[in-house]
Amino acid sequence: MSLSSSLANAMTGLNASARSAQVVSSNIANAMTEGYGRRELELSSQTLGRNGAGVTVVGTTRHADPVLIADRRSAQSEQGSASTMSSFLGQLESAIGIPGDAGSLSATISQFENALIEASSRPDSTVRLQNVLTASQDLAGKFNAISDDIQNLRVQADNQIFEQVSFLNKSLKHIEYLNQQIQNHSNTNRDVNALVDQRQVAIDAISSIVPLKLADRDNGTVALFTEMGAILVDGRAGTFEFSSTPTIVPEMTISSGALSGLSLNGTPINTNAERNAIKGGSLSALFQARDNTLVSAQSEIDSIARNIIERFADPALDPTSTGGLFTDSGASFDPLNEIAISQRISVSSAVIPEAGGAIWRIRDGIGAVSQGDVGNADTINRMLGALRNSTLIASGSMSSGSTSFANLATNFASQIGSAKHASETDLTYAITKTETLRTQELSGGVDTDQEMQKLLLVERSYAANAKIIQSIDELFDLLLGI
């Protein structure tokens, strides 16, 4: 081998060592970078004719486990769904209140019952009758507040749907752009690894919103689908359409057309279907909350409000009145108009002095035209009986069953509490699964200790090649000095 060939070999070795140092330093610098795939320099021996000609750099390989990444993204979708449902059920539980807690629906009912008990022992006491009025107004107000909170939660879900759809559309366009850049770089033999990192981050960002599947395409590009097969990106990015609704009332549902549904590239998606195109993930959970969970909660609280109205409207309780202590915005309740009754329930103006009524009517009858015996607690005792007796439930999840009014409210709160507990269990499992898969994924990423060991080898290789060049230079000097 000639000195010039030896010099050429050493120069290729120096170049390979320099490139190796560049890759190692990039790995160490990006050890904490989200979406970064560990790089490894690919080398090959180089020949010229039949003789060795040193080493050549074939390229840089990006290491990633596509199966593990897919599993982690699927877990993120589960976490997004569970987190969304847990959040809304938690807020719903707070609106209703946990039985026994101050301010809860159950506690408000207990206060009303206690006020009736006290008034029944002293029906002549204006103070105790006033306490009954205050407690009944608090109870009606609690129904109003719960219904308002439920509708506010539906608006919140609607707003979040709009935000997530906007983010999805923006992200899908960005993934389309990155695909184009990767294809262009591949066609011109430029490094695409940094672009692949960016694309992984972009896809990861939407994996909690919609469950995803990837398919490889030519020149390093990918196609993106939902787990149910809807095309999100395949060449061109898809577009989701959704219109937000600033104000939502109980009568407004997606089935009635009062609320916006979701469509992809102009094709409507039935978000209520068991197997719809976006099933799983936070976006699907938001539709579930807005159009099912919270609608059912509204139906239940309406059923409970209807029940208290009908209990106190029984002619056997108060022969003087056809409406009872609780009304539908001052009017008699119509069973055909149950939707949103919890928003409209109020105390009869006949017992409110500020509205022209008289507080003694709580004792003598809502429709009484004059005071009766101030010591007669019969009507108040019948009110207590109406509250405590097991009666047939006309609507809601307990329809056709019988229970006391307090038990009816407690059962409703327990249903929400159980659903919340189940969602929290799902969330804990999803978080654990996601973190476990993320840890496994990171274990295949950059190991800084290992990279430092590689750097020592690179340093030695560089020094050895430099020594060869130095020796050849000295030999050339000897030749030139002859």
C-alpha positions as a Python dict, from the first residue, in 0.01 Angstrom:
ca = {
    (1, 'M'): (0, 0, 0),
    (2, 'S'): (145, 341, -99),
    (3, 'L'): (185, 628, 142),
    (4, 'S'): (-81, 825, -44),
    (5, 'S'): (-328, 539, -3),
    (6, 'S'): (-247, 518, 365),
    (7, 'L'): (-300, 891, 397),
    (8, 'A'): (-637, 863, 219),
    (9, 'N'): (-744, 582, 451),
    (10, 'A'): (-651, 783, 757),
    (11, 'M'): (-841, 1083, 625),
    (12, 'T'): (-1157, 874, 585),
    (13, 'G'): (-1104, 751, 940),
    (14, 'L'): (-1079, 1109, 1064),
    (15, 'N'): (-1398, 1198, 879),
    (16, 'A'): (-1582, 897, 1026),
    (17, 'S'): (-1460, 984, 1375),
    (18, 'A'): (-1570, 1346, 1335),
    (19, 'R'): (-1914, 1238, 1213),
    (20, 'S'): (-1938, 990, 1500),
    (21, 'A'): (-1856, 1265, 1749),
    (22, 'Q'): (-2127, 1479, 1590),
    (23, 'V'): (-2386, 1200, 1629),
    (24, 'V'): (-2284, 1123, 1988),
    (25, 'S'): (-2295, 1491, 2086),
    (26, 'S'): (-2639, 1522, 1925),
    (27, 'N'): (-2764, 1223, 2124),
    (28, 'I'): (-2634, 1363, 2452),
    (29, 'A'): (-2770, 1711, 2380),
    (30, 'N'): (-3117, 1569, 2303),
    (31, 'A'): (-3133, 1313, 2582),
    (32, 'M'): (-3430, 1501, 2732),
    (33, 'T'): (-3589, 1615, 2405),
    (34, 'E'): (-3947, 1494, 2351),
    (35, 'G'): (-3980, 1272, 2045),
    (36, 'Y'): (-3607, 1245, 1981),
    (37, 'G'): (-3498, 910, 1841),
    (38, 'R'): (-3148, 793, 1928),
    (39, 'R'): (-2909, 822, 1632),
    (40, 'E'): (-2638, 579, 1532),
    (41, 'L'): (-2380, 631, 1259),
    (42, 'E'): (-2377, 358, 996),
    (43, 'L'): (-2028, 287, 858),
    (44, 'S'): (-1903, 61, 581),
    (45, 'S'): (-1562, -34, 447),
    (46, 'Q'): (-1472, 142, 124),
    (47, 'T'): (-1294, -17, -173),
    (48, 'L'): (-1123, 128, -475),
    (49, 'G'): (-1077, -132, -744),
    (50, 'R'): (-963, -441, -556),
    (51, 'N'): (-800, -252, -275),
    (52, 'G'): (-938, -119, 50),
    (53, 'A'): (-989, 255, 55),
    (54, 'G'): (-1074, 325, 417),
    (55, 'V'): (-1418, 377, 564),
    (56, 'T'): (-1728, 551, 434),
    (57, 'V'): (-2025, 696, 617),
    (58, 'V'): (-2339, 525, 484),
    (59, 'G'): (-2581, 737, 684),
    (60, 'T'): (-2739, 800, 1021),
    (61, 'T'): (-2996, 554, 1156),
    (62, 'R'): (-3276, 674, 1386),
    (63, 'H'): (-3374, 411, 1643),
    (64, 'A'): (-3737, 384, 1759),
    (65, 'D'): (-3972, 99, 1846),
    (66, 'P'): (-4288, 152, 1636),
    (67, 'V'): (-4483, -121, 1819),
    (68, 'L'): (-4404, 27, 2160),
    (69, 'I'): (-4487, 379, 2038),
    (70, 'A'): (-4821, 256, 1899),
    (71, 'D'): (-4905, 89, 2232),
    (72, 'R'): (-4811, 404, 2423),
    (73, 'R'): (-5029, 619, 2197),
    (74, 'S'): (-5321, 382, 2246),
    (75, 'A'): (-5274, 411, 2622),
    (76, 'Q'): (-5268, 790, 2590),
    (77, 'S'): (-5604, 774, 2413),
    (78, 'E'): (-5746, 570, 2699),
    (79, 'Q'): (-5601, 819, 2945),
    (80, 'G'): (-5751, 1113, 2753),
    (81, 'S'): (-6095, 952, 2759),
    (82, 'A'): (-6079, 853, 3127),
    (83, 'S'): (-5941, 1192, 3232),
    (84, 'T'): (-6221, 1376, 3051),
    (85, 'M'): (-6498, 1163, 3200),
    (86, 'S'): (-6344, 1178, 3547),
    (87, 'S'): (-6328, 1557, 3527),
    (88, 'F'): (-6690, 1604, 3422),
    (89, 'L'): (-6826, 1346, 3666),
    (90, 'G'): (-6625, 1511, 3944),
    (91, 'Q'): (-6774, 1851, 3862),
    (92, 'L'): (-7121, 1697, 3841),
    (93, 'E'): (-7076, 1535, 4181),
    (94, 'S'): (-6965, 1872, 4323),
    (95, 'A'): (-7279, 2036, 4184),
    (96, 'I'): (-7507, 1777, 4346),
    (97, 'G'): (-7298, 1739, 4658),
    (98, 'I'): (-7198, 1429, 4849),
    (99, 'P'): (-7477, 1309, 5083),
    (100, 'G'): (-7411, 1445, 5429),
    (101, 'D'): (-7194, 1735, 5315),
    (102, 'A'): (-7314, 2088, 5384),
    (103, 'G'): (-7478, 2242, 5080),
    (104, 'S'): (-7548, 1909, 4911),
    (105, 'L'): (-7891, 1823, 4773),
    (106, 'S'): (-7935, 1562, 5047),
    (107, 'A'): (-7838, 1812, 5318),
    (108, 'T'): (-8079, 2071, 5177),
    (109, 'I'): (-8361, 1814, 5187),
    (110, 'S'): (-8270, 1730, 5547),
    (111, 'Q'): (-8283, 2098, 5641),
    (112, 'F'): (-8628, 2125, 5484),
    (113, 'E'): (-8746, 1816, 5673),
    (114, 'N'): (-8603, 1949, 6002),
    (115, 'A'): (-8779, 2282, 5949),
    (116, 'L'): (-9110, 2098, 5902),
    (117, 'I'): (-9048, 1893, 6218),
    (118, 'E'): (-8983, 2207, 6421),
    (119, 'A'): (-9289, 2383, 6275),
    (120, 'S'): (-9512, 2083, 6348),
    (121, 'S'): (-9427, 2110, 6718),
    (122, 'R'): (-9504, 2484, 6724),
    (123, 'P'): (-9736, 2565, 6430),
    (124, 'D'): (-9821, 2897, 6596),
    (125, 'S'): (-9458, 3015, 6568),
    (126, 'T'): (-9409, 3261, 6284),
    (127, 'V'): (-9033, 3212, 6314),
    (128, 'R'): (-9064, 2838, 6257),
    (129, 'L'): (-9302, 2886, 5966),
    (130, 'Q'): (-9050, 3131, 5822),
    (131, 'N'): (-8782, 2864, 5859),
    (132, 'V'): (-9000, 2627, 5655),
    (133, 'L'): (-9037, 2892, 5385),
    (134, 'T'): (-8663, 2960, 5380),
    (135, 'A'): (-8579, 2588, 5368),
    (136, 'S'): (-8830, 2527, 5086),
    (137, 'Q'): (-8682, 2819, 4888),
    (138, 'D'): (-8333, 2682, 4950),
    (139, 'L'): (-8446, 2343, 4818),
    (140, 'A'): (-8601, 2493, 4504),
    (141, 'G'): (-8288, 2705, 4461),
    (142, 'K'): (-8068, 2397, 4491),
    (143, 'F'): (-8260, 2230, 4209),
    (144, 'N'): (-8222, 2546, 3999),
    (145, 'A'): (-7847, 2561, 4070),
    (146, 'I'): (-7787, 2193, 3988),
    (147, 'S'): (-7969, 2227, 3657),
    (148, 'D'): (-7776, 2545, 3572),
    (149, 'D'): (-7448, 2372, 3660),
    (150, 'I'): (-7533, 2076, 3436),
    (151, 'Q'): (-7601, 2304, 3140),
    (152, 'N'): (-7283, 2501, 3210),
    (153, 'L'): (-7092, 2173, 3202),
    (154, 'R'): (-7250, 2094, 2864),
    (155, 'V'): (-7135, 2435, 2737),
    (156, 'Q'): (-6789, 2361, 2876),
    (157, 'A'): (-6781, 2028, 2691),
    (158, 'D'): (-6903, 2197, 2373),
    (159, 'N'): (-6627, 2460, 2397),
    (160, 'Q'): (-6362, 2194, 2454),
    (161, 'I'): (-6487, 2001, 2151),
    (162, 'F'): (-6441, 2314, 1940),
    (163, 'E'): (-6090, 2369, 2080),
    (164, 'Q'): (-5985, 2008, 2021),
    (165, 'V'): (-6127, 2003, 1668),
    (166, 'S'): (-5935, 2323, 1588),
    (167, 'F'): (-5616, 2173, 1732),
    (168, 'L'): (-5671, 1849, 1538),
    (169, 'N'): (-5712, 2031, 1208),
    (170, 'K'): (-5400, 2242, 1270),
    (171, 'S'): (-5198, 1935, 1372),
    (172, 'L'): (-5311, 1727, 1073),
    (173, 'K'): (-5205, 2005, 834),
    (174, 'H'): (-4868, 2021, 1011),
    (175, 'I'): (-4823, 1644, 976),
    (176, 'E'): (-4908, 1674, 605),
    (177, 'Y'): (-4641, 1946, 573),
    (178, 'L'): (-4380, 1735, 757),
    (179, 'N'): (-4460, 1440, 530),
    (180, 'Q'): (-4394, 1662, 227),
    (181, 'Q'): (-4065, 1786, 373),
    (182, 'I'): (-3954, 1431, 455),
    (183, 'Q'): (-4034, 1320, 100),
    (184, 'N'): (-3841, 1613, -47),
    (185, 'H'): (-3539, 1545, 174),
    (186, 'S'): (-3549, 1173, 90),
    (187, 'N'): (-3557, 1246, -282),
    (188, 'T'): (-3244, 1462, -251),
    (189, 'N'): (-3062, 1227, -8),
    (190, 'R'): (-3074, 1475, 281),
    (191, 'D'): (-3107, 1371, 645),
    (192, 'V'): (-3473, 1339, 749),
    (193, 'N'): (-3431, 1233, 1112),
    (194, 'A'): (-3501, 1576, 1265),
    (195, 'L'): (-3820, 1599, 1059),
    (196, 'V'): (-3923, 1249, 1172),
    (197, 'D'): (-3872, 1362, 1534),
    (198, 'Q'): (-4101, 1660, 1473),
    (199, 'R'): (-4362, 1438, 1310),
    (200, 'Q'): (-4357, 1198, 1605),
    (201, 'V'): (-4414, 1489, 1846),
    (202, 'A'): (-4703, 1618, 1631),
    (203, 'I'): (-4868, 1275, 1619),
    (204, 'D'): (-4813, 1219, 1991),
    (205, 'A'): (-4987, 1550, 2062),
    (206, 'I'): (-5316, 1431, 1910),
    (207, 'S'): (-5303, 1068, 2026),
    (208, 'S'): (-5487, 1151, 2350),
    (209, 'I'): (-5765, 1320, 2149),
    (210, 'V'): (-5829, 1047, 1890),
    (211, 'P'): (-5694, 687, 1888),
    (212, 'L'): (-5451, 651, 1599),
    (213, 'K'): (-5302, 397, 1361),
    (214, 'L'): (-5004, 457, 1131),
    (215, 'A'): (-4920, 306, 795),
    (216, 'D'): (-4585, 357, 622),
    (217, 'R'): (-4585, 511, 276),
    (218, 'D'): (-4308, 579, 21),
    (219, 'N'): (-4003, 796, 96),
    (220, 'G'): (-4048, 792, 473),
    (221, 'T'): (-4400, 939, 475),
    (222, 'V'): (-4685, 793, 679),
    (223, 'A'): (-5062, 770, 654),
    (224, 'L'): (-5265, 836, 966),
    (225, 'F'): (-5599, 673, 1053),
    (226, 'T'): (-5825, 654, 1355),
    (227, 'E'): (-5841, 308, 1515),
    (228, 'M'): (-6186, 270, 1358),
    (229, 'G'): (-6043, 335, 1011),
    (230, 'A'): (-6128, 699, 934),
    (231, 'I'): (-5857, 860, 718),
    (232, 'L'): (-5687, 1155, 890),
    (233, 'V'): (-5378, 1195, 670),
    (234, 'D'): (-5298, 1004, 353),
    (235, 'G'): (-5119, 1242, 125),
    (236, 'R'): (-5352, 1528, 213),
    (237, 'A'): (-5480, 1604, 563),
    (238, 'G'): (-5844, 1552, 650),
    (239, 'T'): (-6058, 1828, 799),
    (240, 'F'): (-6298, 1800, 1093),
    (241, 'E'): (-6601, 2031, 1107),
    (242, 'F'): (-6782, 2142, 1423),
    (243, 'S'): (-6977, 2452, 1528),
    (244, 'S'): (-6977, 2559, 1892),
    (245, 'T'): (-7295, 2663, 2077),
    (246, 'P'): (-7245, 2949, 2328),
    (247, 'T'): (-7563, 2878, 2528),
    (248, 'I'): (-7720, 2539, 2594),
    (249, 'V'): (-8053, 2470, 2766),
    (250, 'P'): (-8195, 2129, 2869),
    (251, 'E'): (-8423, 2108, 2565),
    (252, 'M'): (-8123, 2128, 2327),
    (253, 'T'): (-7986, 1791, 2214),
    (254, 'I'): (-7783, 1663, 1922),
    (255, 'S'): (-8073, 1441, 1811),
    (256, 'S'): (-8302, 1743, 1783),
    (257, 'G'): (-8046, 1923, 1568),
    (258, 'A'): (-8005, 2202, 1821),
    (259, 'L'): (-7641, 2109, 1885),
    (260, 'S'): (-7363, 2058, 1633),
    (261, 'G'): (-7240, 1713, 1548),
    (262, 'L'): (-6898, 1624, 1409),
    (263, 'S'): (-6803, 1555, 1050),
    (264, 'L'): (-6481, 1456, 875),
    (265, 'N'): (-6428, 1579, 520),
    (266, 'G'): (-6799, 1655, 499),
    (267, 'T'): (-6911, 1310, 617),
    (268, 'P'): (-7109, 1317, 945),
    (269, 'I'): (-6982, 1102, 1232),
    (270, 'N'): (-7244, 947, 1460),
    (271, 'T'): (-7072, 1020, 1791),
    (272, 'N'): (-7348, 837, 1980),
    (273, 'A'): (-7281, 509, 1799),
    (274, 'E'): (-7106, 236, 1996),
    (275, 'R'): (-6839, 200, 1724),
    (276, 'N'): (-6795, 543, 1571),
    (277, 'A'): (-6498, 680, 1378),
    (278, 'I'): (-6344, 861, 1676),
    (279, 'K'): (-6433, 612, 1952),
    (280, 'G'): (-6188, 640, 2241),
    (281, 'G'): (-5983, 944, 2333),
    (282, 'S'): (-6086, 1275, 2485),
    (283, 'L'): (-6288, 1401, 2186),
    (284, 'S'): (-6525, 1105, 2199),
    (285, 'A'): (-6551, 1144, 2578),
    (286, 'L'): (-6650, 1511, 2539),
    (287, 'F'): (-6938, 1414, 2310),
    (288, 'Q'): (-7031, 1141, 2559),
    (289, 'A'): (-7040, 1399, 2839),
    (290, 'R'): (-7232, 1663, 2645),
    (291, 'D'): (-7488, 1438, 2477),
    (292, 'N'): (-7532, 1145, 2715),
    (293, 'T'): (-7392, 1167, 3068),
    (294, 'L'): (-7503, 1524, 3138),
    (295, 'V'): (-7833, 1484, 2951),
    (296, 'S'): (-7909, 1181, 3169),
    (297, 'A'): (-7815, 1378, 3481),
    (298, 'Q'): (-8053, 1656, 3376),
    (299, 'S'): (-8328, 1401, 3323),
    (300, 'E'): (-8267, 1257, 3671),
    (301, 'I'): (-8271, 1593, 3850),
    (302, 'D'): (-8588, 1686, 3658),
    (303, 'S'): (-8744, 1360, 3776),
    (304, 'I'): (-8657, 1438, 4138),
    (305, 'A'): (-8790, 1794, 4110),
    (306, 'R'): (-9111, 1659, 3957),
    (307, 'N'): (-9142, 1413, 4242),
    (308, 'I'): (-9132, 1679, 4515),
    (309, 'I'): (-9385, 1891, 4327),
    (310, 'E'): (-9625, 1600, 4290),
    (311, 'R'): (-9584, 1487, 4652),
    (312, 'F'): (-9690, 1829, 4779),
    (313, 'A'): (-9959, 1879, 4513),
    (314, 'D'): (-10160, 1577, 4635),
    (315, 'P'): (-10514, 1700, 4719),
    (316, 'A'): (-10513, 1467, 5020),
    (317, 'L'): (-10228, 1673, 5165),
    (318, 'D'): (-10385, 2015, 5115),
    (319, 'P'): (-10753, 2026, 5010),
    (320, 'T'): (-10736, 2408, 4981),
    (321, 'S'): (-10492, 2407, 4687),
    (322, 'T'): (-10459, 2256, 4342),
    (323, 'G'): (-10091, 2342, 4308),
    (324, 'G'): (-9911, 2271, 4633),
    (325, 'L'): (-9611, 2431, 4800),
    (326, 'F'): (-9385, 2384, 4495),
    (327, 'T'): (-9481, 2510, 4149),
    (328, 'D'): (-9363, 2525, 3791),
    (329, 'S'): (-9258, 2893, 3779),
    (330, 'G'): (-9576, 2979, 3970),
    (331, 'A'): (-9804, 2754, 3765),
    (332, 'S'): (-9929, 2400, 3819),
    (333, 'F'): (-9693, 2132, 3692),
    (334, 'D'): (-9776, 1963, 3361),
    (335, 'P'): (-9629, 1609, 3338),
    (336, 'L'): (-9590, 1657, 2962),
    (337, 'N'): (-9352, 1946, 3031),
    (338, 'E'): (-9103, 1772, 3259),
    (339, 'I'): (-8786, 1871, 3074),
    (340, 'A'): (-8605, 2148, 3267),
    (341, 'I'): (-8857, 2146, 3555),
    (342, 'S'): (-8558, 2154, 3792),
    (343, 'Q'): (-8472, 2494, 3643),
    (344, 'R'): (-8829, 2620, 3682),
    (345, 'I'): (-8929, 2478, 4021),
    (346, 'S'): (-9017, 2751, 4271),
    (347, 'V'): (-9209, 2802, 4595),
    (348, 'S'): (-9571, 2915, 4563),
    (349, 'S'): (-9606, 3292, 4593),
    (350, 'A'): (-9912, 3226, 4815),
    (351, 'V'): (-9678, 3170, 5113),
    (352, 'I'): (-9425, 3445, 5034),
    (353, 'P'): (-9513, 3775, 5208),
    (354, 'E'): (-9293, 3977, 4969),
    (355, 'A'): (-9497, 3840, 4678),
    (356, 'G'): (-9832, 3924, 4837),
    (357, 'G'): (-9874, 3588, 5009),
    (358, 'A'): (-9899, 3494, 5375),
    (359, 'I'): (-9666, 3268, 5568),
    (360, 'W'): (-9951, 3121, 5776),
    (361, 'R'): (-10071, 2937, 5463),
    (362, 'I'): (-9789, 2687, 5525),
    (363, 'R'): (-9991, 2585, 5832),
    (364, 'D'): (-10348, 2644, 5713),
    (365, 'G'): (-10326, 2547, 5345),
    (366, 'I'): (-10176, 2707, 5034),
    (367, 'G'): (-10521, 2805, 4908),
    (368, 'A'): (-10663, 2914, 5245),
    (369, 'V'): (-10839, 3252, 5235),
    (370, 'S'): (-10812, 3313, 5610),
    (371, 'Q'): (-10613, 3190, 5907),
    (372, 'G'): (-10733, 2884, 6092),
    (373, 'D'): (-10644, 2743, 6430),
    (374, 'V'): (-10283, 2848, 6498),
    (375, 'G'): (-10226, 2529, 6696),
    (376, 'N'): (-10336, 2297, 6415),
    (377, 'A'): (-10032, 2118, 6268),
    (378, 'D'): (-10225, 1870, 6054),
    (379, 'T'): (-10118, 2020, 5720),
    (380, 'I'): (-9754, 2041, 5827),
    (381, 'N'): (-9763, 1680, 5947),
    (382, 'R'): (-9908, 1572, 5613),
    (383, 'M'): (-9619, 1756, 5444),
    (384, 'L'): (-9378, 1555, 5656),
    (385, 'G'): (-9560, 1237, 5562),
    (386, 'A'): (-9546, 1327, 5193),
    (387, 'L'): (-9172, 1379, 5224),
    (388, 'R'): (-9107, 1055, 5410),
    (389, 'N'): (-9356, 814, 5256),
    (390, 'S'): (-9256, 575, 4981),
    (391, 'T'): (-9437, 681, 4666),
    (392, 'L'): (-9428, 564, 4306),
    (393, 'I'): (-9160, 741, 4099),
    (394, 'A'): (-9310, 862, 3772),
    (395, 'S'): (-8991, 909, 3567),
    (396, 'G'): (-8614, 878, 3569),
    (397, 'S'): (-8398, 572, 3633),
    (398, 'M'): (-8612, 469, 3932),
    (399, 'S'): (-8945, 498, 3751),
    (400, 'S'): (-9196, 230, 3855),
    (401, 'G'): (-9013, 198, 4188),
    (402, 'S'): (-9118, 343, 4524),
    (403, 'T'): (-8908, 525, 4783),
    (404, 'S'): (-8900, 826, 5011),
    (405, 'F'): (-8796, 1161, 4871),
    (406, 'A'): (-8469, 1169, 5066),
    (407, 'N'): (-8377, 821, 4939),
    (408, 'L'): (-8456, 926, 4584),
    (409, 'A'): (-8207, 1213, 4605),
    (410, 'T'): (-7948, 1001, 4785),
    (411, 'N'): (-7972, 727, 4521),
    (412, 'F'): (-7912, 984, 4248),
    (413, 'A'): (-7604, 1121, 4426),
    (414, 'S'): (-7478, 766, 4481),
    (415, 'Q'): (-7516, 685, 4110),
    (416, 'I'): (-7303, 985, 4018),
    (417, 'G'): (-7051, 900, 4290),
    (418, 'S'): (-7022, 541, 4167),
    (419, 'A'): (-6974, 657, 3808),
    (420, 'K'): (-6707, 902, 3921),
    (421, 'H'): (-6528, 632, 4122),
    (422, 'A'): (-6532, 399, 3821),
    (423, 'S'): (-6391, 673, 3596),
    (424, 'E'): (-6115, 745, 3849),
    (425, 'T'): (-6027, 374, 3855),
    (426, 'D'): (-6010, 375, 3474),
    (427, 'L'): (-5794, 689, 3485),
    (428, 'T'): (-5551, 540, 3738),
    (429, 'Y'): (-5514, 228, 3523),
    (430, 'A'): (-5464, 433, 3205),
    (431, 'I'): (-5203, 658, 3369),
    (432, 'T'): (-5012, 357, 3501),
    (433, 'K'): (-5024, 188, 3161),
    (434, 'T'): (-4908, 503, 2981),
    (435, 'E'): (-4620, 566, 3222),
    (436, 'T'): (-4508, 202, 3206),
    (437, 'L'): (-4498, 209, 2827),
    (438, 'R'): (-4327, 549, 2828),
    (439, 'T'): (-4058, 413, 3063),
    (440, 'Q'): (-4003, 116, 2832),
    (441, 'E'): (-3983, 353, 2536),
    (442, 'L'): (-3728, 575, 2712),
    (443, 'S'): (-3517, 272, 2804),
    (444, 'G'): (-3451, 229, 2432),
    (445, 'G'): (-3367, 597, 2393),
    (446, 'V'): (-3048, 787, 2468),
    (447, 'D'): (-2831, 638, 2745),
    (448, 'T'): (-2585, 917, 2830),
    (449, 'D'): (-2344, 677, 3005),
    (450, 'Q'): (-2330, 460, 2696),
    (451, 'E'): (-2289, 764, 2474),
    (452, 'M'): (-1994, 884, 2685),
    (453, 'Q'): (-1829, 544, 2640),
    (454, 'K'): (-1879, 577, 2265),
    (455, 'L'): (-1724, 921, 2280),
    (456, 'L'): (-1409, 775, 2439),
    (457, 'L'): (-1384, 524, 2152),
    (458, 'V'): (-1434, 803, 1900),
    (459, 'E'): (-1160, 1004, 2070),
    (460, 'R'): (-918, 711, 2052),
    (461, 'S'): (-1005, 641, 1689),
    (462, 'Y'): (-958, 1005, 1598),
    (463, 'A'): (-622, 1016, 1779),
    (464, 'A'): (-507, 695, 1607),
    (465, 'N'): (-594, 825, 1261),
    (466, 'A'): (-431, 1157, 1339),
    (467, 'K'): (-117, 969, 1450),
    (468, 'I'): (-111, 781, 1119),
    (469, 'I'): (-133, 1110, 928),
    (470, 'Q'): (147, 1252, 1142),
    (471, 'S'): (365, 947, 1075),
    (472, 'I'): (300, 961, 701),
    (473, 'D'): (387, 1330, 705),
    (474, 'E'): (720, 1247, 871),
    (475, 'L'): (787, 978, 608),
    (476, 'F'): (716, 1227, 330),
    (477, 'D'): (959, 1469, 494),
    (478, 'L'): (1226, 1196, 497),
    (479, 'L'): (1167, 1124, 128),
    (480, 'L'): (1184, 1489, 36),
    (481, 'G'): (1505, 1526, 235),
    (482, 'I'): (1695, 1255, 42),
}
